[in-house]
Amino acid sequence: MTMRQPRTGNLLAMRAETGEKFDKFPAARFPVQHEIQQLQKELNDFNERIIELENEGHRGHAMEVLKANAIDFARRIDELRCLLVRSQRS
């Protein structure tokens, strides 16, 4: 029996270390999935930048704008995923 190791620490940092690939779906055949991948990459970039700035002690309006943009990317990703689920049910 294999035991799963508990997940601890910064999952964003761990994901960045693994060098996860985002070009799993070709854009011509899977346009929605490809768009989700692109948005996810941009969201990860925003999150990494937010973490860097927070670690440096930055606060203020610029941080709020970055966080708002990250939330917007997450919302757009969720909308596209919902679109995929709806199309699979029909």
N, C-alpha and C positions, 0 to 999 in steps of 0.2 A: 504494500500500500504506500502510495506517495503522499507526502505531507506538503501542503501549500505553505509557503513562507508568508508570514503576515506582512501586509503593506504598511510601511511606515515611511515617514519623510515626505519630501516634496515630490508629488507625482509628476508635476510639470517638468521638474529638473530631470527626473528619471526618464521621462519620455524623450526629452531632448538628448540625453546621453545614448539612448538606444539607436538614434539615427533613423527613426521611423520614416518610411517612404510614403509619399502622398500620391504618386502617379499610378495608382492601382487600376483606375478605370480610364480608358481612352475617351476623350471628349466627344468624338463623333458618335460613338455607340451608346454612351451613358452620360448625356449632358448634365442631368440633375446630380448624379453621383459625383461627377467631375467638379461641378460647381460647389458641392458640399465639401469636397476635399480642399479646394482652393480657399474657401472661407475658413475651414478648420485650420489650415496652415497660417492664414493671416491672424486668426484668433490666438493661436499658439504664440505667434510672434508678439502680439500685443501683451499677452499674459507674461511672457518672458521679460519684456521691457518694463512692465509694471512691477514685477518682482525685483528687477535690478534697481529701479528708482526707489522703491520702498526700502530696500536694503541699504541704499545710500542716504536714507533719511528724508527723501523729498516728500513734500506735502503741498497741497494747494490746488489751484484751479487746473493746472496741466494734468495732474494725477486724476482728477475727477473727469476730465475730458477723455483721457485714455481708458478709464474704467467704463465710461458711457459707450465709447466705441466698441470695446470688448463685449459689452452686453448686447449691443446692436448686432454684432457678428453672430453671437450665440442665438439671438432671436431669429435671424435670417436662416441659420442652419436648421433650427427647429422647424421653421415654416417649410423648408424644402423637404425635410424628413417626413413631415406630416403629409406633404403632397405625394411622396413616394408610397406611404402607407395607404392613402386613399386610392391611389391608382392601382395598387395591388389587390385591394378588396373588390374593385369593380370588375 
